Amino acid sequence: MRKTWAISKKELQMYFYSPTAYAAFAFFFLIAGYFFSANFLYPPNVVDIRPVVGNISFIYLFIIPLLTMRLVSDELRQGTDELLLTSPASITEIVVGKYVSALIVQLLLVAGSLLFPLILSAYGKLDQPILWLSYLSMFLMGAAMMAIGLFASSLSAHQMVSGISAFAILLVFWTIDWLGDTVGGKIKDYLGLFSIIGRAGNLQKGVLNFADVLFYVTLIIVFVVLSIQVLERKRWR
């Protein structure tokens, strides 16, 4: 656990030494603020947090590849991966440490966006179950997307390739239910089960469905394990 946390702290330092992270944060809050002001600060005012969460989730599609593309690919590019892979820390500790750092960064985005419901509360009373379950959906979705970005970063030494790969995978999970709509029938229902945005629907209605939570947790585990397997293969080459 100490090795995992040490790697996580190192990665957090790298995040905040990197101009890319600051640019991603600035882009996130600029676009989120624009959507919020366009929707709520002009009449008619609607005291509903769900459009805010929906807009932020959409921004994640572009921000998370930027925030995760360097996690492993930077090590591969600089050649420090050999030192890392032969260190006393196991591959699992390395990957989990990197993922935890990405998760903390995502948590900062979620925490910063709490400014929006704070502003909304001045216009009327917010539905508390919808508010907190919507934010839970946003956190879980972001956590799953971070795991996908980590996996994409382990595939290439080029950050741009990793970023594009992460965006492509995320886009598949984002649009898979739309594909189901074009097919119809039982295939539509089956594909809808894998929709990263569709699974947030119940939570954003104020309904805690453990199947939806389990979907995001499973997605995180699957892509973290895939990242571990990719690095294990690199270790034995």
HUBELLIN-V868142 format. One record per helix or strand. SS is the DSSP state (2 for helix, 1 for strand). FROM is the first residue (numbers start at 1). TO is the last residue. If there is no record, write none. Layout:
{{SS,FROM,TO} {SS,FROM,TO}}
This chain:
{{2,2,17} {2,19,40} {2,50,68} {2,73,78} {2,81,85} {2,91,112} {2,114,120} {2,128,153} {2,159,183} {2,185,192} {2,198,204} {2,210,235}}
